[in-house]
Amino acid sequence: MLSEKMTDALNEQINREMYSAYLYMAMSAASSYKGLDGFSNWFMVQYQEEMTHAMRIYDYLKGQGAQIELKAIEQPPKEFGTPLEMFKATLEHEQFITRSINELVTLANEEKDYATNIFLQWFVTEQIEEESNDNEIISKLQLAGEEGNGLFMIDKELEARVFTPPAQEGQ
């Protein structure tokens, strides 16, 4: 059984994951508006991933018989600057989410909630991948520049990304 404090913290994380999805949908729209279809695709796949993260926590709370409390989702920005600025903002946001996941793990450890700690390890691993992906794209943008052929090549590369739902536990 989850403590009230852990339940509240996981409900907050659902909100953070939903905001992440909303943020990436806004970035997808902004990229599309600029004619960067590959960037738009990359951010839409990211949106889908964040929605699955929120649902993973939702399902965990539901499976634990905990009260789920959905809160208002903050409006994301409308404009994000250059593609490099956009990915720097993405990395900064993912670092915030990493800190949030780490705080949940700390809380689970403090409460000797081993089941939730095990559940959260998937998110710890996921955040390593998220930050690594962002850093890789930032490096490519810095190397290639943000105009002309370099940007075109990166846009084409990002266009190939597809959403692959994560495997559920027990499968």
Secondary structure, DSSP 8 states (H G I E B T S, - for coil): ---HHHHHHHHHHHHHHHHHHHHHHHHHHHHHHTT-HHHHHHHHHHHHHHHHHHHHHHHHHHHTT------------S---SHHHHHHHHHHHHHHHHHHHHHHHHHHHHTT-HHHHHHHHHHHHHHHHHHHHHHHHHHHHHHH-SSHHHHHHHHHHHHT--------TT-
